[in-house]
Amino acid sequence: MNLDGYLFAPVAAGLWRQRELYDGTYTFSDLADAHELMQVQAENARRAVEAGRDANG
């Protein structure tokens, strides 16, 4: 696993700011929660695309 990619994913997703990675704003538990949130958002987006395809025949 690329640790930098894992740490910076919430920043890339616009959930956090880079400085918050370094200033102690978030804990490791917060990081895990952010990843869970991003997974839920991705699944919801996938389902929305699928539903759109189904609705259009």
Backbone as JSON Lines, residues from 0, in Angstrom:
{"i":0,"aa":"M","n":[0.86,-1.19,0.0],"ca":[0.0,0.0,0.0],"c":[0.89,1.24,0.0]}
{"i":1,"aa":"N","n":[0.52,2.2,-0.81],"ca":[1.23,3.48,-0.82],"c":[0.66,4.34,0.29]}
{"i":2,"aa":"L","n":[1.42,4.51,1.35],"ca":[0.93,5.24,2.52],"c":[0.63,6.69,2.2]}
{"i":3,"aa":"D","n":[1.45,7.33,1.37],"ca":[1.19,8.73,1.0],"c":[-0.16,8.86,0.31]}
{"i":4,"aa":"G","n":[-0.45,7.95,-0.6],"ca":[-1.74,7.98,-1.29],"c":[-2.9,7.82,-0.34]}
{"i":5,"aa":"Y","n":[-2.74,6.94,0.64],"ca":[-3.78,6.71,1.63],"c":[-3.97,7.96,2.49]}
{"i":6,"aa":"L","n":[-2.87,8.57,2.9],"ca":[-2.96,9.76,3.75],"c":[-3.53,10.96,3.02]}
{"i":7,"aa":"F","n":[-3.17,11.12,1.75],"ca":[-3.58,12.3,1.0],"c":[-4.93,12.15,0.3]}
{"i":8,"aa":"A","n":[-5.52,10.97,0.32],"ca":[-6.81,10.76,-0.36],"c":[-7.9,11.73,0.12]}
{"i":9,"aa":"P","n":[-8.05,11.98,1.43],"ca":[-9.08,12.95,1.84],"c":[-8.79,14.38,1.35]}
{"i":10,"aa":"V","n":[-7.52,14.7,1.18],"ca":[-7.14,16.01,0.64],"c":[-7.53,16.07,-0.84]}
{"i":11,"aa":"A","n":[-7.18,15.02,-1.58],"ca":[-7.49,14.98,-3.01],"c":[-9.0,14.99,-3.24]}
{"i":12,"aa":"A","n":[-9.75,14.42,-2.31],"ca":[-11.22,14.38,-2.43],"c":[-11.87,15.69,-1.98]}
{"i":13,"aa":"G","n":[-11.07,16.61,-1.45],"ca":[-11.61,17.89,-1.02],"c":[-12.26,17.86,0.36]}
{"i":14,"aa":"L","n":[-12.03,16.79,1.11],"ca":[-12.6,16.69,2.45],"c":[-11.74,17.38,3.5]}
{"i":15,"aa":"W","n":[-10.44,17.35,3.3],"ca":[-9.48,17.93,4.24],"c":[-8.54,18.87,3.49]}
{"i":16,"aa":"R","n":[-7.81,19.67,4.27],"ca":[-6.74,20.5,3.72],"c":[-5.41,19.84,4.06]}
{"i":17,"aa":"Q","n":[-4.41,20.05,3.23],"ca":[-3.12,19.41,3.44],"c":[-2.53,19.76,4.8]}
{"i":18,"aa":"R","n":[-2.65,20.99,5.21],"ca":[-2.05,21.38,6.49],"c":[-2.65,20.6,7.66]}
{"i":19,"aa":"E","n":[-3.89,20.15,7.5],"ca":[-4.54,19.4,8.57],"c":[-3.93,18.01,8.76]}
{"i":20,"aa":"L","n":[-3.21,17.53,7.76],"ca":[-2.5,16.26,7.91],"c":[-1.35,16.39,8.91]}
{"i":21,"aa":"Y","n":[-0.82,17.59,9.02],"ca":[0.38,17.8,9.81],"c":[0.13,18.47,11.15]}
{"i":22,"aa":"D","n":[-0.99,19.16,11.31],"ca":[-1.17,19.94,12.53],"c":[-1.94,19.21,13.64]}
{"i":23,"aa":"G","n":[-2.26,17.95,13.42],"ca":[-2.93,17.18,14.47],"c":[-4.44,17.35,14.5]}
{"i":24,"aa":"T","n":[-5.0,17.97,13.46],"ca":[-6.44,18.17,13.41],"c":[-7.18,16.84,13.44]}
{"i":25,"aa":"Y","n":[-6.66,15.85,12.7],"ca":[-7.34,14.58,12.57],"c":[-6.51,13.44,13.16]}
{"i":26,"aa":"T","n":[-7.21,12.4,13.6],"ca":[-6.56,11.2,14.14],"c":[-6.57,10.11,13.07]}
{"i":27,"aa":"F","n":[-5.92,9.0,13.37],"ca":[-5.94,7.87,12.45],"c":[-7.36,7.36,12.28]}
{"i":28,"aa":"S","n":[-8.14,7.4,13.34],"ca":[-9.55,7.0,13.26],"c":[-10.32,7.9,12.3]}
{"i":29,"aa":"D","n":[-10.03,9.19,12.34],"ca":[-10.65,10.13,11.4],"c":[-10.28,9.78,9.96]}
{"i":30,"aa":"L","n":[-9.03,9.39,9.77],"ca":[-8.57,9.01,8.43],"c":[-9.34,7.78,7.94]}
{"i":31,"aa":"A","n":[-9.51,6.8,8.8],"ca":[-10.27,5.6,8.43],"c":[-11.72,5.97,8.11]}
{"i":32,"aa":"D","n":[-12.3,6.86,8.91],"ca":[-13.68,7.31,8.66],"c":[-13.78,8.04,7.31]}
{"i":33,"aa":"A","n":[-12.79,8.86,7.0],"ca":[-12.8,9.58,5.72],"c":[-12.76,8.59,4.56]}
{"i":34,"aa":"H","n":[-11.96,7.55,4.69],"ca":[-11.9,6.54,3.63],"c":[-13.22,5.8,3.5]}
{"i":35,"aa":"E","n":[-13.85,5.52,4.61],"ca":[-15.16,4.87,4.57],"c":[-16.18,5.78,3.87]}
{"i":36,"aa":"L","n":[-16.15,7.06,4.2],"ca":[-17.05,8.03,3.57],"c":[-16.81,8.08,2.06]}
{"i":37,"aa":"M","n":[-15.55,8.09,1.64],"ca":[-15.24,8.14,0.21],"c":[-15.73,6.87,-0.49]}
{"i":38,"aa":"Q","n":[-15.64,5.73,0.18],"ca":[-16.13,4.48,-0.4],"c":[-17.65,4.53,-0.57]}
{"i":39,"aa":"V","n":[-18.35,5.06,0.41],"ca":[-19.81,5.19,0.33],"c":[-20.19,6.15,-0.81]}
{"i":40,"aa":"Q","n":[-19.48,7.27,-0.91],"ca":[-19.76,8.22,-1.98],"c":[-19.53,7.59,-3.35]}
{"i":41,"aa":"A","n":[-18.46,6.81,-3.49],"ca":[-18.17,6.16,-4.77],"c":[-19.25,5.13,-5.1]}
{"i":42,"aa":"E","n":[-19.69,4.38,-4.12],"ca":[-20.75,3.39,-4.36],"c":[-22.06,4.08,-4.72]}
{"i":43,"aa":"N","n":[-22.38,5.16,-4.05],"ca":[-23.6,5.9,-4.38],"c":[-23.54,6.45,-5.81]}
{"i":44,"aa":"A","n":[-22.38,6.95,-6.21],"ca":[-22.22,7.46,-7.57],"c":[-22.38,6.33,-8.58]}
{"i":45,"aa":"R","n":[-21.79,5.17,-8.28],"ca":[-21.92,4.01,-9.17],"c":[-23.37,3.6,-9.31]}
{"i":46,"aa":"R","n":[-24.09,3.57,-8.2],"ca":[-25.5,3.18,-8.23],"c":[-26.34,4.2,-9.0]}
{"i":47,"aa":"A","n":[-26.01,5.47,-8.88],"ca":[-26.74,6.5,-9.61],"c":[-26.55,6.33,-11.12]}
{"i":48,"aa":"V","n":[-25.33,6.04,-11.54],"ca":[-25.08,5.8,-12.97],"c":[-25.85,4.58,-13.43]}
{"i":49,"aa":"E","n":[-25.81,3.52,-12.64],"ca":[-26.53,2.29,-12.99],"c":[-28.03,2.55,-13.08]}
{"i":50,"aa":"A","n":[-28.58,3.3,-12.14],"ca":[-30.01,3.6,-12.15],"c":[-30.36,4.44,-13.37]}
{"i":51,"aa":"G","n":[-29.5,5.36,-13.75],"ca":[-29.72,6.17,-14.93],"c":[-29.74,5.34,-16.19]}
{"i":52,"aa":"R","n":[-28.84,4.37,-16.26],"ca":[-28.8,3.47,-17.41],"c":[-30.07,2.62,-17.47]}
{"i":53,"aa":"D","n":[-30.51,2.11,-16.32],"ca":[-31.72,1.28,-16.27],"c":[-32.96,2.08,-16.66]}
{"i":54,"aa":"A","n":[-33.01,3.36,-16.25],"ca":[-34.17,4.19,-16.53],"c":[-34.25,4.56,-18.03]}
{"i":55,"aa":"N","n":[-33.09,4.58,-18.68],"ca":[-33.04,4.97,-20.08],"c":[-33.13,3.75,-21.02]}
{"i":56,"aa":"G","n":[-33.35,2.61,-20.44],"ca":[-33.56,1.41,-21.26],"c":[-32.31,0.76,-21.58]}
